[in-house]
Amino acid sequence: MNENELFRDLEPLQFSGVDMNPLVIAGPCSAETEEQMLTTAQALSQAGISIFRAGLWKPRTRPGGFEGVGDKGLPWMQRVKQETGMLTATEVATRDHVEAALAAGIDVLWIGTRTTANPFAVQEIADALQGHPEVTVLVKNPINPDIELWIGALQRIYSAGIHRLAAVHRGFSTYASHPYRNEPQWHIPIELQRRLPQLPLLCDPSHIGGKREYVATLSQYAMDMGFDGLIIEAHCDPDNALSDSQQQVTPAKLKTMLENLVVRERNAKPDQLAYLREIIDYCDNELLEVLYRRMKTCREIGTYKHAHNLQVVQSNRYAQMLEQRINQGKEYGLSPEFVKTIMQVIHEESVALQLAIINQKAKK
């Protein structure tokens, strides 16, 4: 059975009385106090948001930080729903979370990136969702760029009878230097769209960017790429938020951002050429990041050579390196001439950088 047949009974992601062009889910990273929840929700409702999100269970990367209020926040979510008419959404990571959220009438559940990466945890959630086809479930991408793991998590939830299902792109962890908190790697959600065109796809610009100043730009890019909606962190007092304070926006800022958002026609998903071009763009960005790190290391080598009075060009080392790179290139199907040309240009720039460092230090 192919993937499209597997997900053939997916329902359109629609909510009564909710603007779906695009769908916007917003609210604080964490539920902190009842007053904070109600103040934020009322401001968001006035800004036109119909689905309120807040994290109740917040296990952190390292213990000791604020880990959420847990079940204590469920009555606060109920009060938000009663007083504003908004639907509510929260993250679940265990069977107990699912059962408590459903009992409290939470409308939308999402599975976080670390949970998505654990098939055992996803299956536990799927088992708890059996018999609740009315709930909407969002599945964030796994923390590592593994589309099969992402699809596998979606499949587990779908197989539990949940057909109100959507994927959320929130970026991927990376060891490399990057302006964003999480690397977008847009080609991965685009590939997900190509393989599962009937699956709604949302973007989480807050977690991709990691800073509030990136949220608007990333949201617009998601719309340009044909995403169906956004899930954004908004807080009545973001600077004093107990978690992820730098990436949360105020309801007023969110309202302005959405008013300026240009929504593209989303009837047609990105075609194969667009997908391939996105891969090219991503590869080029990777190349530039790798070259940046390499040249940064070359500057450090220049400093070391100056301190130890070593010559810049060491012919034996270069010849050995070139041979290794050419042989490695052959394994990747790259011609020796191509690899040699690239390595020569890189080596010349590396030598120039080292000489510049040495000359600069010699003048001091």
N, C-alpha and C positions, 0 to 999 in steps of 0.2 A: 504494500500500500504506500503510495507516495504521500508527501506531506500535505498537499492540497486536499487530497481525499481524507486524510486523517482529521483535518480541521474543517471539514466541509459544513458542519452544522454551527459554526461560529455565528453569533448574533451580532447585529450592528451595535456599536457602543453608543447607546442613546439613553437619556434620562429625561423624564417628563419635566417640562418647564426649564430645561437647561440649554443654554446656547451652545451648540456644538460646532460653531464656526469661528474659531476653534474651541474645543473643550479646554477649559482652564480649571485646574484644581489648585487651591492655594491655602496656605496657613503656616503656622510656626513649625520649625523643625521639631520642637518638643512641647508637649503640654507641661506648663510650669505651675500655674495657679489658675483657679477658676476665673479670677478677674482678668488675667492675661488672655485667657481663651475667649471670654465673652467680648472683651474690648476689641480684640483682633477680628473676631468673627463678625461683629457688627459693622466694623469699618470695611471689611471685605465685602460683606453683603451690599453695603451702600455703593461699593465700587463695581458691583455687577457680578461678583463671583457667586456661584451657586453650590459649589462643593468645597467643603472645608476639610483640610487635612491637618493632622497633628500626630506626632509620634508619642505613644504612651510608654512603650517598652524600648529603651534606648541603650542596649549593651554597647559599650565603647571599645575601641581597639585595645586600650589598656585600662585596667580597673582603677577606680579612685575618682573618676569624673562623675558628672551627673548622668545617671542611667535611666532617667524617666520616672514618672510617678506611678506607672503601672495601672492596675485596676482602679485605683483611686480616681483616675481621670475619666473613666467611662461615664459617670454621671454628669461631668462637665460637658462631654460630647453630646449627651442627651439634651442638656439644657441649651446648648448651641442650636441644636436641631429644632427644639420647641420654640425658642425665642426669635430665631432668624428665618426658619423654614429651609435652611441649607441642608443638603445631604452631608454626610460625614465619611471620612476616610482615615484609616490608620494602618501602620505596618504590623504584620504578624510574623512570628518566627517559630512558634511552637503550636502544638495542639491546644494547649491551655489558652494561648492568645486568641486563637480562632474561636474557640467555644465562648470565651468571655466577650469578644467583640460581637459575635452574632447574637448572643443573648441580650446585649445592650442595644441592638438595632443598628449597628454600624453598616453603612450601605456599600462601601468600597473598601476592600482590603488590598494591601500591596505586600509583595514579597521583596525584601531588600536584597542588595547585591551579594552580600556575604552568604545569605541563606540560599540564594539561587545556585551558588557554587557547590552546594552540598545536596546531592540527590536524596540522601537519607532524610534530611530536614524537609525538603520539598515534598517527599512522599508522605511524611507525617502530616503536613499541612493538607495535602490532597485528601488523605483519609478522613481528616476532620471536616472537610468541606462536603463530603458525600451527603446527599440529601438536601443540599442548599443551592439549587440551581438559580435562585433569584439574586444571589450576591454577585457583584462584579469584582474580579480579581485582576490586579496589575502585577506583572512580573518584570522586575528590573533586570538588566543584563548582569551576568556574573562579573566579579571583580577583575577577572582576567579575560582577555579577548578571545573567548571560545564560543562561537556561535552555536555549535552543536550542544553545548551545555545549556545555553539559553533556550534553544528549541526543546531540549529534553525536559526542562522545567515546565515550559508551557504545555508540553504534551501530558505531563503528569497531572497538571491541574485540569486540563481539558478532559482527560480520561476519567476524572472524578465527577464528571457531569456538569462542569462549569463552562458554559458557552458564552457567557458575558466576560470576555477575556481580552486583555490588551498587553502589549509589551511597552516597557519604559526604558529609553536610552539615557543613562546617566554617566557615561564615560567609563574609562578603564584605568586602573592603577598603572603607574609607570615609574621606573627607577630613573628615567632620564629627566633632564631639566626641561620644564614645560611651563608656559605662562598660566595654564589652567591647573586646577586641583586634580582633575582627572582628564586624561587624554581622550578627546572625542572619538577618534578613529571612525569617522562618519561612514566609511565604506562598510563597516559591519552592520549597522542598522539598515543601510541601503540594501545589502545582500539579504537581510531578513525580509525586507519589503518585497524583494524580487522573488524570494522563495515562497513567501506566505502573503501574497498581495491582499488577501481578505482580512488579515490580522491588523487591528488598529494599532498605531504606533504613536506613543507620546514621548516628549523630551523633557528631561529634568535639567534645565540650564543652571540651577542653583548648585547642584553637585558637580556638574562638569566644570563650571567656572571657579567655584570656591570663593569668589568675591562678587559683591553685589553689582559692581560696575560692569561685569561681563554678562549679566543676566539678559539685558535687552538685546545685545548683539547676538547671543547664542539663540535666543528665542526667535529672532527674525531669521536666522540661518535655518533653524528647524522648519519654519514655515516655508522657506524657499525650497527646502528639500522634500516637501510634501508630507510632513508629519501631521497627525490628526489632532494634536493637542499638546498642552504643557502642564507640568506639575511644578509649582514654584513655591519656595519658602518665603513666607511673609509674616512679619511680627510687628506688634504695636510699638515695641521699643527694641529694635534689633541690636543696637550696640550693647545692651545689657542682657541679651539672651543667654541662657545657660548652656546652649550648644549651638555650634555653627553660626556664631554671631556675625561673622564677616560676609556670609553669603545670603543673608536674609534682607529683604527689602521691606519698606513700610507699605501699608495698604495704599496710601496716596501715591507713592512712587510706582506701585504696580498698576494702578489705574491709569496713570499717565503713559506708562510703557505700553499697555494694551491698546490705548487710544491711538498710539503711533505705529502699532504693529500692522504690517501689510500682509494680508492673508492671500496666498496664491491659490489658484485653482487646483484642487486636489483630486479631481476625478480620475486622472491618470497618474499612476505611480511612476517613479523614475525608470527610464528605459535602460536597456543593456549598455548603450554607449555612455549614458550618464554614470552608470555604475562603474564602468571601466575607467572613465576619466577621474572619478573620485578616488579610485585605487591609485592611479598615477599621482594625483595630488598628495595623497597620504605618503606614498613612497618617496616623493621628492622632499616632503617635510622631514621624513626620517633621515634621508641622506644629509640634509642640512644640519640636523641635530647631531648626527654622528660626526660630521666634519667639524662642527663647533667644538665638540668634546676632544677630537683628535688634535685640533690646533691649540686648544687650551693646554693640552698635555705637552705639545711641542714647545710652548712658551716656558713651561716648567723645566723641560729638558734644557732649553737655552740658558736658564738661570743656573741650573746645576753645572752645565759645561763651563760657564763663566767662572763659577766659584771654584772649580777644580782644574781650571786651565786646560780644558780638553778641546780638541779641534771639532769644528761643527760637522763637516762631512766625513763619514767613516765608510769608505767604499765597500769593505767586506760586509759590514752590517747591511748596507743597502742592497747589495747583490743577493745576499741570502734572503732578505725580506721579499725582494721582487720575485725570486724563484718560487717562494712559498705561496705568494699571492696568485701567481700565474697557475700553479698547480691546483690551488683551491678554486680558481675561476673555472678551470676545466670541469671540475665536478659539478658546477652550476650551469654548465653549458655555455660559458662565456669564452670568446676567442682569446688566445694569448695576446694578440695585437691590441685588442680592446683593453684588456686588463693592464698591459704594459703602459699604454698611453695614459690611462687614468692614474696609475701609480706614479708615473713620472711627473705629472702635473701636481699631484698632491705632495710629492717629495720636494719639488722645487719650492712650493709655497711654505712647506715646513722648514726648509733650510733658510728661506728668506726671513721667516719669523724668528728663528733662533739667532741669526746674524743681527737682526734689529734689536733683540733683547741684549745681546752681548755688547753691541756698540753703544747702546743706551747706558748700560751699567759702566762701561769703560770711561764714559764722559763724566761720570759723577766723582 
